[in-house]
Amino acid sequence: MERATVHTMDYSGTMDGLPDPDRDPQFYESVPSRRLAAWCMDIVIIALFGIPLATLFGLVTLGFGFALFPFIMVCVGFIYRFATLANRSATWGMRFMGIEFRRQDGNRFDTLTALLHTAIYSVCFGFFFLQLASCLSILMTRYRQGLQDIILRTTAINRPVI
């Protein structure tokens, strides 16, 4: 009986600075599930910072600030994600899960890449179908890339042991 082969979408082409998923699969093993776990941790961290900040702002403005609660949470999330990606190419959740982002050349994110990645992620997060497409592309692309990764030619890998 013939074995079925799984074909994945390959929007990324060859990314010479990154480990090849066929020759070095250990860099990509469990990355989708680790990204999900890291994302959940990051949501909790953002809530731990954002909720007290938004509450304080609401109290100081005698209630007006509570109307800005979603905006404050989005801003806290954006700043958290940008700052952690620009610093060590991984959010705190990603660090805990042992993954980090890399650019096509194999290097960690610089400030501009972190800013663009965060901005595109934020747009995708704001629209259900874009977020769904991003999640599906992580499962289906060769380098396990979300939409922002495909656009910027980046990917998440298991953090190399140095």
Secondary structure, DSSP 8 states (H G I E B T S, - for coil): --------B--S---TTS--TTT-GGGTTTHHHHHHHHHHHHHHHHHHHHHHHHHHHHHHTTTGGGGGHHHHHHHHHHHHHHHHHHHHSS-HHHHHHTEEEEETTS----HHHHHHHHHHHHHHHHSHHHHHHHHHHHHHBTT---HHHHHHTEEEEE----
